[in-house]
Amino acid sequence: MTARTHDAIAFASLITVASLNPPESLNLFTVGAAVVGNVIGATIPDLDQAGNKLYKLLPGGNYLGKLLRRLFLGHRAFSHSILGFYVMSLIIQLITMRLLNPNYVNAKLVFDAMMIGYISHLVADMFTKDGLPLLFPLPFRFGIPPISAFRITTGSWIENLVVLPGTAAYIFWFIGRNQQQILEILRSLV
């Protein structure tokens, strides 16, 4: 999947989880950090690509991307596995808990939003032709459906004309269907 599709699916996943399991307390800073964290979380599995958009935000990011690509052992290897998810979640949790000021931002909610983005990325990539090496370093790849010929090619017309617009339609439908609950969450911010 392309980055914009991953971002849309991550946001759809975030609003779904937040509506079905609303946080007890919330503030505007946490909401903003959670939305940004969700998009970052959806981008993290692709840190194994030198052209990742997170690298563009950092000075010397191109060099960092090339170095980390080697450490991640190529695209869709370590960072797209259960082991990679576990290791990255520990690192992300450590960073968010130390980086975010608990007086303003609920770091646990931001961490949860990042993990929702990360998981949504992995699930979306399971629908692509390459599938995922969930049991890395074992060479097995998993995908939905199990026959790769029936899966989506990244950047294809199906992704651009069906998956991405379908995700946008889902977001609007879900917000419309759950507007009372979403409004209650938003009212708690004021």
C-alpha positions as CSV (number, residue, x, y, z in Angstrom):
1,M,0.0,0.0,0.0
2,T,1.1,3.6,-0.6
3,A,1.7,6.0,2.3
4,R,-1.5,7.9,1.8
5,T,-3.5,4.7,1.9
6,H,-1.8,3.6,5.1
7,D,-2.5,7.1,6.6
8,A,-6.2,6.8,5.7
9,I,-6.6,3.3,7.0
10,A,-4.7,4.3,10.2
11,F,-7.0,7.2,10.8
12,A,-10.1,5.1,10.1
13,S,-8.8,2.5,12.6
14,L,-8.1,5.2,15.2
15,I,-11.6,6.8,15.1
16,T,-13.2,3.3,15.1
17,V,-11.2,2.2,18.2
18,A,-11.7,5.6,19.9
19,S,-15.4,5.5,19.3
20,L,-15.9,1.9,20.4
21,N,-13.6,2.3,23.5
22,P,-13.7,6.1,24.3
23,P,-10.9,7.3,26.6
24,E,-12.0,8.3,30.2
25,S,-10.2,11.7,30.0
26,L,-9.0,13.6,27.0
27,N,-7.7,17.1,26.2
28,L,-6.9,18.9,23.0
29,F,-3.2,18.4,23.3
30,T,-3.6,14.6,23.6
31,V,-6.0,14.5,20.6
32,G,-3.6,16.4,18.4
33,A,-0.6,14.3,19.6
34,A,-2.6,11.1,19.1
35,V,-3.7,11.9,15.5
36,V,-0.1,12.8,14.6
37,G,1.2,9.7,16.5
38,N,-1.3,7.6,14.6
39,V,0.1,8.8,11.2
40,I,3.7,8.3,12.5
41,G,2.7,4.8,13.7
42,A,1.4,4.0,10.3
43,T,4.7,5.1,8.8
44,I,7.1,3.3,11.2
45,P,6.9,-0.2,9.5
46,D,8.3,1.4,6.3
47,L,11.4,2.9,8.1
48,D,13.0,0.0,6.2
49,Q,12.7,2.1,3.1
50,A,15.2,4.9,2.5
51,G,12.6,7.2,1.0
52,N,10.3,7.1,4.1
53,K,8.6,10.4,4.7
54,L,9.8,10.6,8.3
55,Y,13.4,10.7,7.0
56,K,12.5,13.8,5.0
57,L,11.7,15.7,8.3
58,L,15.2,15.0,9.8
59,P,18.4,16.7,8.9
60,G,20.5,14.1,7.2
61,G,17.5,11.9,6.9
62,N,18.5,10.4,3.6
63,Y,21.7,9.1,5.1
64,L,19.8,7.8,8.1
65,G,17.3,6.1,5.9
66,K,20.0,4.3,3.9
67,L,21.7,3.1,7.1
68,L,18.5,1.9,8.8
69,R,17.4,0.1,5.6
70,R,20.4,-2.2,6.1
71,L,19.7,-2.6,9.8
72,F,16.1,-3.6,9.0
73,L,17.4,-6.2,6.5
74,G,15.4,-4.8,3.6
75,H,11.8,-3.8,2.9
76,R,9.1,-5.9,4.5
77,A,11.4,-8.0,6.6
78,F,12.0,-7.3,10.3
79,S,9.7,-4.3,10.7
80,H,6.8,-6.1,9.2
81,S,7.0,-9.1,11.5
82,I,5.6,-10.0,15.0
83,L,9.1,-9.8,16.4
84,G,9.7,-6.4,14.7
85,F,6.4,-5.1,16.0
86,Y,7.3,-6.2,19.6
87,V,10.7,-4.6,19.5
88,M,9.5,-1.4,17.9
89,S,6.6,-1.1,20.3
90,L,9.1,-1.2,23.2
91,I,11.2,1.5,21.6
92,I,8.1,3.6,20.8
93,Q,6.8,3.3,24.3
94,L,10.1,4.3,25.8
95,I,10.3,7.3,23.6
96,T,6.7,8.5,24.0
97,M,6.8,8.1,27.8
98,R,10.0,10.1,28.1
99,L,9.3,12.7,25.3
100,L,5.8,13.7,26.1
101,N,5.0,15.9,29.1
102,P,2.3,14.2,31.3
103,N,1.0,17.5,32.5
104,Y,-0.3,18.2,29.0
105,V,-0.5,15.0,27.0
106,N,-1.6,11.5,28.0
107,A,1.4,9.6,26.7
108,K,-0.4,6.2,27.0
109,L,-3.2,7.4,24.6
110,V,-0.6,8.7,22.1
111,F,1.3,5.3,22.3
112,D,-2.0,3.5,21.8
113,A,-2.7,5.7,18.7
114,M,0.7,4.9,17.3
115,M,0.3,1.2,17.8
116,I,-3.1,1.4,16.1
117,G,-1.4,3.0,13.2
118,Y,1.4,0.4,13.2
119,I,-1.0,-2.5,13.3
120,S,-3.3,-1.0,10.6
121,H,-0.2,-0.8,8.4
122,L,0.6,-4.5,8.9
123,V,-3.0,-5.6,8.3
124,A,-3.2,-3.5,5.1
125,D,0.0,-4.9,3.8
126,M,-1.3,-8.4,4.3
127,F,-3.7,-7.6,1.4
128,T,-0.8,-6.9,-1.0
129,K,0.8,-9.4,-3.4
130,D,4.0,-9.6,-1.2
131,G,2.2,-10.4,2.0
132,L,4.1,-10.2,5.3
133,P,6.9,-12.2,6.9
134,L,5.1,-12.4,10.3
135,L,7.4,-15.1,11.6
136,F,10.6,-13.4,10.6
137,P,13.4,-14.6,10.4
138,L,11.5,-17.7,9.1
139,P,11.0,-17.3,5.3
140,F,7.2,-17.8,5.3
141,R,4.9,-15.0,4.1
142,F,1.3,-14.5,5.1
143,G,-1.4,-12.7,3.2
144,I,-5.1,-12.2,2.9
145,P,-6.4,-14.1,0.9
146,P,-3.9,-16.9,1.1
147,I,-3.5,-17.0,-2.7
148,S,-1.3,-14.1,-3.7
149,A,-2.8,-13.8,-7.2
150,F,-6.0,-12.5,-5.6
151,R,-4.2,-9.8,-3.6
152,I,-3.7,-6.1,-4.4
153,T,-0.6,-4.7,-6.2
154,T,0.7,-1.6,-4.3
155,G,-0.2,1.6,-6.2
156,S,-2.5,-0.2,-8.6
157,W,-5.8,1.1,-9.8
158,I,-7.6,-1.1,-7.2
159,E,-5.7,0.6,-4.4
160,N,-6.3,4.1,-5.9
161,L,-9.9,3.7,-7.1
162,V,-11.3,1.2,-4.6
163,V,-9.3,0.9,-1.4
164,L,-8.5,4.6,-0.8
165,P,-11.9,6.0,-1.7
166,G,-13.5,3.1,0.1
167,T,-11.6,4.0,3.2
168,A,-12.6,7.6,2.9
169,A,-16.2,6.6,2.4
170,Y,-16.0,4.4,5.5
171,I,-14.6,7.3,7.6
172,F,-17.6,9.5,6.6
173,W,-20.1,6.7,7.1
174,F,-18.6,5.8,10.5
175,I,-18.6,9.5,11.7
176,G,-22.1,10.0,10.5
177,R,-23.4,6.8,12.1
178,N,-21.6,7.5,15.4
179,Q,-21.8,11.3,15.5
180,Q,-23.4,11.4,18.9
181,Q,-20.6,9.4,20.5
182,I,-18.0,11.4,18.6
183,L,-19.6,14.7,19.6
184,E,-19.5,13.5,23.3
185,I,-15.8,12.8,23.0
186,L,-15.2,16.2,21.3
187,R,-17.3,18.0,24.0
188,S,-15.1,16.5,26.7
189,L,-12.3,18.6,25.2
190,V,-13.9,21.9,26.1
